[in-house]
Amino acid sequence: MPNAKVLSEKQAIVAELTEKVQKATAGVLVDYKGITVEEDTALRKECRENGIDYAVVKNTLLRFAFNNNGLSELDGVLNGTTSLALCDDPVAPARVMADYAKKLNGKFEIKGGFMDGKVVDLNTINALASIPALPVLQAQFLGTMLAPITGLAVVLKQIAEQKGAPAEEAPAAE
């Protein structure tokens, strides 16, 4: 039986993990066995850039935190080496972890995950991972919105040139 000090420290860690899992929109569990320090450092850097809280966590402590949040279905994947990626963005942890799983081919494996307080399967995680990042989606949307206007401008310019009007250069923005 652990002493009271160790037990209280573990209870504090479980309470903190429970709160983090509860506040996170999405999370992905990963088996990181076999990655090098350089690969781990690069992963942690990318996680920070995407606002992902990434940490290696003991399975027992994580099991308590998941059970406190009603995610006991994830108990089956809590074995071996486990790290947890949490984020408010439902797509970011899945995308970053799936990218690393592809890059490191076999050394880094997604075990499971959750989104909005519900356990999701690996197919859902992979589907989320295929969604582009928000800035890319915004650029695609704006490109789609501007395409008709750009097309109209090109057609009007060609008509004006056919009628003999000189092509004018647009004034430079100052």
Contacts in CASP RR format, 6 or more apart in sequence:
PFRMAT RR
TARGET T0000
AUTHOR 0000-0000-0000
METHOD contacts of the structure
MODEL  1
MPNAKVLSEKQAIVAELTEKVQKATAGVLVDYKGITVEEDTALRKECREN
GIDYAVVKNTLLRFAFNNNGLSELDGVLNGTTSLALCDDPVAPARVMADY
AKKLNGKFEIKGGFMDGKVVDLNTINALASIPALPVLQAQFLGTMLAPIT
GLAVVLKQIAEQKGAPAEEAPAAE
2 10 0 8 1.000
10 61 0 8 1.000
13 61 0 8 1.000
14 61 0 8 1.000
14 64 0 8 1.000
14 65 0 8 1.000
14 68 0 8 1.000
17 57 0 8 1.000
17 61 0 8 1.000
17 62 0 8 1.000
17 64 0 8 1.000
17 65 0 8 1.000
18 64 0 8 1.000
18 65 0 8 1.000
18 68 0 8 1.000
18 69 0 8 1.000
20 53 0 8 1.000
20 65 0 8 1.000
20 86 0 8 1.000
21 27 0 8 1.000
21 65 0 8 1.000
21 66 0 8 1.000
21 69 0 8 1.000
21 71 0 8 1.000
21 86 0 8 1.000
21 114 0 8 1.000
22 69 0 8 1.000
23 88 0 8 1.000
24 53 0 8 1.000
24 86 0 8 1.000
24 87 0 8 1.000
24 88 0 8 1.000
25 87 0 8 1.000
25 88 0 8 1.000
25 89 0 8 1.000
25 90 0 8 1.000
25 115 0 8 1.000
25 116 0 8 1.000
26 86 0 8 1.000
26 87 0 8 1.000
26 89 0 8 1.000
26 90 0 8 1.000
26 91 0 8 1.000
26 92 0 8 1.000
26 93 0 8 1.000
26 94 0 8 1.000
26 113 0 8 1.000
26 114 0 8 1.000
26 115 0 8 1.000
26 116 0 8 1.000
26 128 0 8 1.000
27 84 0 8 1.000
27 85 0 8 1.000
27 86 0 8 1.000
27 87 0 8 1.000
27 93 0 8 1.000
27 94 0 8 1.000
27 113 0 8 1.000
27 114 0 8 1.000
27 115 0 8 1.000
28 84 0 8 1.000
28 85 0 8 1.000
28 93 0 8 1.000
28 94 0 8 1.000
28 97 0 8 1.000
28 110 0 8 1.000
28 112 0 8 1.000
28 113 0 8 1.000
28 125 0 8 1.000
29 62 0 8 1.000
29 74 0 8 1.000
29 77 0 8 1.000
29 78 0 8 1.000
29 82 0 8 1.000
29 83 0 8 1.000
29 84 0 8 1.000
29 110 0 8 1.000
29 111 0 8 1.000
29 112 0 8 1.000
29 113 0 8 1.000
30 82 0 8 1.000
30 83 0 8 1.000
30 84 0 8 1.000
30 85 0 8 1.000
30 97 0 8 1.000
30 101 0 8 1.000
30 108 0 8 1.000
30 109 0 8 1.000
30 110 0 8 1.000
30 111 0 8 1.000
31 80 0 8 1.000
31 81 0 8 1.000
31 82 0 8 1.000
31 108 0 8 1.000
31 109 0 8 1.000
31 110 0 8 1.000
31 111 0 8 1.000
32 40 0 8 1.000
32 56 0 8 1.000
32 81 0 8 1.000
32 82 0 8 1.000
32 83 0 8 1.000
32 107 0 8 1.000
32 108 0 8 1.000
33 80 0 8 1.000
33 81 0 8 1.000
33 107 0 8 1.000
34 107 0 8 1.000
34 108 0 8 1.000
35 43 0 8 1.000
35 104 0 8 1.000
35 107 0 8 1.000
35 108 0 8 1.000
39 100 0 8 1.000
39 104 0 8 1.000
39 107 0 8 1.000
39 108 0 8 1.000
43 54 0 8 1.000
43 96 0 8 1.000
43 100 0 8 1.000
44 54 0 8 1.000
46 96 0 8 1.000
46 100 0 8 1.000
47 53 0 8 1.000
47 54 0 8 1.000
47 85 0 8 1.000
47 96 0 8 1.000
50 87 0 8 1.000
50 89 0 8 1.000
50 92 0 8 1.000
50 95 0 8 1.000
50 96 0 8 1.000
51 87 0 8 1.000
51 88 0 8 1.000
51 89 0 8 1.000
51 92 0 8 1.000
52 85 0 8 1.000
52 86 0 8 1.000
52 87 0 8 1.000
52 92 0 8 1.000
52 93 0 8 1.000
52 96 0 8 1.000
53 85 0 8 1.000
53 86 0 8 1.000
53 87 0 8 1.000
54 83 0 8 1.000
54 84 0 8 1.000
54 85 0 8 1.000
54 86 0 8 1.000
55 83 0 8 1.000
55 84 0 8 1.000
56 81 0 8 1.000
56 82 0 8 1.000
56 83 0 8 1.000
57 82 0 8 1.000
57 83 0 8 1.000
57 84 0 8 1.000
58 82 0 8 1.000
59 78 0 8 1.000
59 79 0 8 1.000
59 80 0 8 1.000
59 82 0 8 1.000
62 78 0 8 1.000
62 82 0 8 1.000
62 84 0 8 1.000
63 75 0 8 1.000
63 78 0 8 1.000
66 72 0 8 1.000
66 74 0 8 1.000
66 75 0 8 1.000
66 78 0 8 1.000
67 75 0 8 1.000
69 117 0 8 1.000
70 117 0 8 1.000
71 114 0 8 1.000
71 117 0 8 1.000
71 119 0 8 1.000
73 119 0 8 1.000
74 112 0 8 1.000
74 113 0 8 1.000
74 114 0 8 1.000
74 119 0 8 1.000
77 111 0 8 1.000
77 112 0 8 1.000
82 111 0 8 1.000
85 93 0 8 1.000
85 96 0 8 1.000
85 97 0 8 1.000
86 93 0 8 1.000
87 93 0 8 1.000
89 134 0 8 1.000
90 115 0 8 1.000
90 116 0 8 1.000
90 128 0 8 1.000
91 128 0 8 1.000
91 129 0 8 1.000
91 131 0 8 1.000
91 133 0 8 1.000
91 134 0 8 1.000
92 133 0 8 1.000
94 125 0 8 1.000
94 126 0 8 1.000
94 128 0 8 1.000
94 129 0 8 1.000
95 128 0 8 1.000
95 129 0 8 1.000
95 131 0 8 1.000
95 133 0 8 1.000
97 108 0 8 1.000
97 110 0 8 1.000
97 125 0 8 1.000
97 129 0 8 1.000
98 110 0 8 1.000
98 125 0 8 1.000
98 126 0 8 1.000
98 129 0 8 1.000
99 129 0 8 1.000
100 108 0 8 1.000
101 108 0 8 1.000
101 109 0 8 1.000
101 110 0 8 1.000
110 122 0 8 1.000
110 125 0 8 1.000
112 119 0 8 1.000
112 120 0 8 1.000
112 121 0 8 1.000
112 122 0 8 1.000
112 125 0 8 1.000
113 119 0 8 1.000
113 120 0 8 1.000
113 125 0 8 1.000
114 120 0 8 1.000
115 124 0 8 1.000
115 128 0 8 1.000
120 128 0 8 1.000
131 137 0 8 1.000
132 140 0 8 1.000
157 167 0 8 1.000
160 167 0 8 1.000
161 167 0 8 1.000
END
